[in-house]
Amino acid sequence: MRQLCSNLSSCRRNKVLVCGVGFAFLAIFSAFGAASQATESVLEETRKEKGSSFMVSGYVSLAIVYAACAIFNWISPTIVSFVKPKYAMFVGSVTYVFFLTAFFEPIAWLIYFASAVLGCGAARGAFNYFLLSNVISITSHSRYLLYGVFTAICTVGCVFLLMLPLPKMEMQDTSESDSTVPLQNNQDSAISVRSTIAKSFHLCLSPCMLAILLATCFTGINLAFYSGVYGTCLGRMQVFGEKAKSYIGLSGIFVGVGEIVGGQLTAVGGNRIRPTFIMMFGFLTAILSAISTFLMVPPEAPIKETSATGFIEPSVYLAMVIGTLLGLNDSLWNTQISALIGKIYPTNADSVATAAAFALFKFIQSVTSAIAFFYSSVLLLHWQLLIFMIFAILGISGFLYADRRSTSSLSVNITTTIPM
């Protein structure tokens, strides 16, 4: 990889680096995404093997991941400045491997500790094994195979990150004989982090930012629902028969399809369609997915296995459509909120405000995801969907308000700076 990049022009070199990082992240997050959807079901089967003494919840584990991520989000820039981005990404990716290996022989304290470590560090195809083999439950043998595949895929991503060459600027920094330069950069970074945190608290008083954070809360709740709750519900519906567990992964594939479709819609129509229309479409898909889930999935499915059915006859096809809708609305909401933050707080105007706004975005999203995972272990499905829909309504209202305010502010700035 290094030899290849050294023989390329600057433009092509950057493209190779971007593709390399993209491949590494593809491997890492494919493994983690698939694993997170199976976490609750895997630990449930482990409880059956080990007895009542093994009291570990997959929902709590994922809640710890996002809670730790929310806290660590504020100090990660300082750490990155000390160890350089490449090695920071590598160390962060190793925490994913550590989390996955903790499931080979699940121990309560190790699972929760690995979850916290992963939160600090912040393969769907593997589920075809269950689909093709007609697996009824996730046994210890299946768990070794499943998390062995996840760990191998994630390790490939880690190694690929480690193989990436340093950017030219970093190479120059490491070859400098004067050690005061990196020391000064580290000090500046620490000051920048303090400025970002202070600016974040200041932004929280802004009506526009508060409106955006309402929409951000929904993305956190949606993240918890599609990545942990929905697949678990399908796996616990006995009406699906012996293949119920395999539908956990299959639904994850369709969530990914929805994410891809949403990304393409945003990319193709971003310059032609107003963000409000894209967000309204995302809102409709969110409401439609919630109503469909309410009608098809029995209320107790997030908590335990059930032979009950919903108001309509469960259908695998409908379940996969719901998964697609969940991925679609997640993609649309996240892209449009990120674009709106960049529009209101552009980097060329105030880079500290931009960093603070995006830090708040990730912080609130992680906190709401953690809260959603915590209540997912105790609330019946209809209460979870009620919270889901309430925050969807609040979120779209907040986004429309912030977008209108930003558009009117931009119009005022144009009319006051350009002479008529």
N, C-alpha and C positions, 0 to 999 in steps of 0.2 A: 504493500500500500504506500509506504513512504517513498520507495524507489519510483513507483508510478507517478506520484504527485510531483516529485522533484523534476521530472522530465516534461512537465506540462506547463503551458502558459498560465498566467495568473487567473484568467477567466475560467479556463477549463479546470484548473486546479481547485477553484472554489466549488465548481459544479460537482467534481468527484468527492470533495469533502462533504458537501451537503447530502449527496446520495449515500455516502458511507455512514454518516450520522443517522440518516433516515432509515437505512437498513438495520442498524444497531437498535434503534428505538422500536422499529417494527418487530424485531425478535423479542425484545424485552417486554414491551407492552402487550404483545399478543399472548405471551405466556402468562403475564400477570392478569390480564383481562379475563382470559379463560379460567384461570385458577380462582379468581375472586368470585366468579359466578358459581363455582362448584364448592366453595368453602363451607357454606352452611350444610349442604347435603353430605359432604365428605365427613365433617365432624359429627353429624347426626348418626351416620353409620358407625363411626368410631365409638360413639357412646353405647351403641347396641353391643359392640364387641367387648368393650372394657367394663360395662356396667354403669350404674348410677354414680359411681365415684368420679367418673370423668365428666366434669361439668364445664365444658368449653363451648362457647357460642360463636358461630361464624360471623353473625351480625356484630357482636361486641368486638371481635378481632378486627373487622373492617372499620368499625367506628374508631378504634384506637389508631389505625393507620391514618385516617383523615384528620383526627384530632392532633396527632403528632405533626402531621404535615402542616396544619394551620399554624401551630406554634413555631415550628422550625422555619417556616417561610420567611420570617422576619430577619433571621440571622444568617441564612444561607448565603447572601451576597458577600458577607465578610469572609466566610470560609472559602468561597470560590476564589476570592481575590488572593488568598494565601496559597492555595494548592493549584491554581490555574484551572480554567474551565474543563480542559480535556480530562485531567485526573479527578476533578470533582464529579464529572459525569461517570467516570469509571467507578469511583467509590460508591456513588449513589446507585449504580446498576448492581454492584455486588450485594447491596442490601436486599434487592429483589431476589437474588439467588439464595441468600440466607433465609428469607421468608419462606420460599418454596421448599427448601430442604427441611424446614421445621416440621413439614407434614409427613415426612417419611415414617417417623415414629412419633405421633403427636403426644406432647406433654403440655399440660395446661400452662405452666409458667413460661415455657419456651415459645409457645404459640403467641401469647400476648406480648412477650418481650420482642420477638421477631416482628410483630406488627408495629410496635413502637419504633423499632430500628428502621423498618421500611418507611414509616411515615417521615422519619428524619431524612432518610435518603431519597424520599420521593424523587396462537397455537390452538386458536379455536379448533383447528383441524384435528387435534388429538381426540376430540369427543367422538369422532367417527368410529373409534374403537368400540365404544359402547353401543353405537347404533348398529354396527355390523355384527357385533358379537352377541346382541340381544341380552346385555347385562341387566339384571334386575336390581342389584344393589352394588354399592361401591365397597368391595371387600378390601382387606389389607393388601392382597396381591394387586388388585386394580389400583389402589392408592399409590403403591410403589411405582407401577407403570406410568400412571397419569402424571404424578409429580416428578418422576424421572424424566419424562418427555419435556415437561415445563422447565425443569432445571437445566436440561441440555440446551434447549432453545435460548433460554435466558443467558446461559453461559456463553453461547456463541455471540450474542449481542455485547456482552461485557468484553470479550476478547477483541471483538471488532473495534470497539471504542478505544481500547488500549493500543491497537495497531495504528490508529490515525496519527498522522504527523502533526506536530505543533504548527499553528498559524505562524506566518512570518514574523509578526509583531512579537509573539511569545518567544520565538527562537532568538530574536535579537535581544530580548530582555534577559534570557538565560545566559547569553554569551557576554553580557556586560560585566566588566570587572568591578565597577563601582556598585557596591551592595546598597547604597543609600537610595537608588532609584526604585527597586521593588519595595523597599521599606516605606518610602514616601507614598507609593501606590496603595500599600496596605492601609496606611494611616488615612489617606483620602477616602478609601473605600469604607472604613469604619465610620468616618464623619458622614459619608453619603448615606449609610444605613440609618444613622441617627436622624438625619434630615428627612429621609423617607418616612420613618415612623412618625416623626413630628408632623410632617405634611399630611400623613394619612389621617391622623386625628383631626387635623384642621379640615380636611375634605369631608369628614363625616358630618360636619355641620352644614354642608352645602345641600340644599334641597335636591339639586340635580343628581348629586352622587348618591344620596339616600334613595332616590327613585331607581337608579341603576342597581343598587344593592338589593332592592326588592326583587328585581328580575334575577339577580345572581343567586338569591336564596332558592328560587325555583330550580335553577340548574343543579344546585347541590342535592336537593331532594330527588330530582329526576335521576341524577347519577347513582344515588343509593338504590333507587327503585329498579332501574334496569340492570345494574351490575350485581345486585345481590338478592333482591326480593323476588323479582318476576320469575327468574329461572328457577329459584327454589320452590316457588308455588307450583310451577309445572311439574317439577320432579316429585312433588308430594301428592299429586292428584292421581289416586288409584284408578280413576276412570280411564286413564291413558294406558293402563295395563303394564306389561313388563318393560315397555320401552320408555316409560315416564322419565327415568333418569337421563336417558340419552337426549331428551328434549331440552335439558338444561343447556347443553352445548349448542344444539341446533338453534335454539332461540338466540344464543349469543352470536351465531353466524349472521342471523337476520338483523340483529341490532347493528352489526358491522355493515351490512348492506345498506341499512337506513342511514348510517353515518356517511357512507360513501356517496349515496344519492344526495344527501343534504349538502355535502361539500361541493359536489358538482353543480347543484342548483345555485349555490351561492357564487361559485366561480363564474359560471356562464351568465347568470342573470344579475350579478352584483352591480354592474354598471347600467343596466336597463330597468331594473325593478327597484322601487324605493324600499329601503330597509324596513319601513313600517309594514309594507305588504308581505315581505318575507317573514317578519315576526308574527304577523297575524296568521299566516299559513302554519307557522310552527306552533302557535297557540292552538289552532284548530286540531292539528295532529295530536297535541298533548291531551286535549279534552276527549277526542275520539278514542285514543288509546286507553284513557282512564275509564271511560264509560264501557268500552268493550271488555276490559279486564273485570270490571265490577259485575257485568252480566255473565261472564263465562267462568270465573274462578271463585270457588267457595271461600267464605270469609276466614276460615281457620287455616287455610293453606300456608300462610307465611310462618305459622307456629308449629304445626304438626301435620303428619300424613292424614289424609281424609278420603273417604269414599263418597262424600257428598258432591253435588254438582251445583252450578250457579243457576241463574234464571234461564239460561239457554244451554243447549247441548254443547259440551266442550268439543272443539274441533282443533286438530293439529294445524290445519291451514290458517284458521283464525288466530291461533296462538302465534304463528310465525308472522302474520300480518301485524299483530300488535307489537311484536318485537321490532319489526321494521319501522313502525311509527315511532316507537320510543327512541330508536337510534336517529331517526330523521329529525325529530323535534330537538334532541340534544345537540345535534350538529348545527341546526339553524339558530337556536338560542345562543350558543356559545360564540359562533362566528359574528353574529350581529351585535352582541353585547361588547365583544372585544373591539369591533370596528367603531362602535359608538364611543367607547372610552378613548380610543385613539383620535377620534374626531373632536371630542370635547377637550381633551388634554393632549394636544400634539407635542411630540418630542422637541420640535424646533422652537416651541414657545416656552416650555418649562419642563426640562427633562426630569426634575425631581418630582413634579406633580404627576407626570406620566408614570414614573416608577411607583409612586405612592398609590395611584389609582389602580394599577394592575396588581399591586401587592394586596390592596383591600379586596379586589375581585377574587383572587385566589384564596385569601384568608376566609372570607365569608362563605365561599363555595365549599371549602374544606370543613368549616365548622358546621354548616347545615347538613353536609353529608354525614358527618360523625353523629350528629343528633338524630338524623333519620335512621341510621343503622342501629342506634341504641333503642329507639322506640319500635323498630321493626320486629324486635324479639318479643314484644309484649302486646302490641296492638293488632287487632283483627284487621283484615284487609280493607274493609269498607271505611274504617277510620283513617287508615293510611291514604286511601284514595281521596278522602275528603280533604285531608291536609294537602295532598298533591294538587287538587283542583283549586283550592283556595289560594295557594301560592302561585298557581299558574295565572289566575285572574289578577292578583296583586302584581305579579311580575310583568304581565303585558301592559297593565295600567302604568306602572312605573316606567317602563321602557318608552311608551308613547309620550308620556310627560317629558322625560329627559330628551327625547329626540326632538320634540316640538320646541323645547327651551333652547336646545343647541342650534336648531335651524333659525329661530328668531334672533338669537344672539349673533349668529353669523351674518344675517341680513343687516342688522344694525351696524356691525363693524364695517361691512362693505359700503353702506351708504354714508358712513361718517368719514371713511378714509378716501373714498373716490369722489372728486369734485363733480358735481352735476353741471 
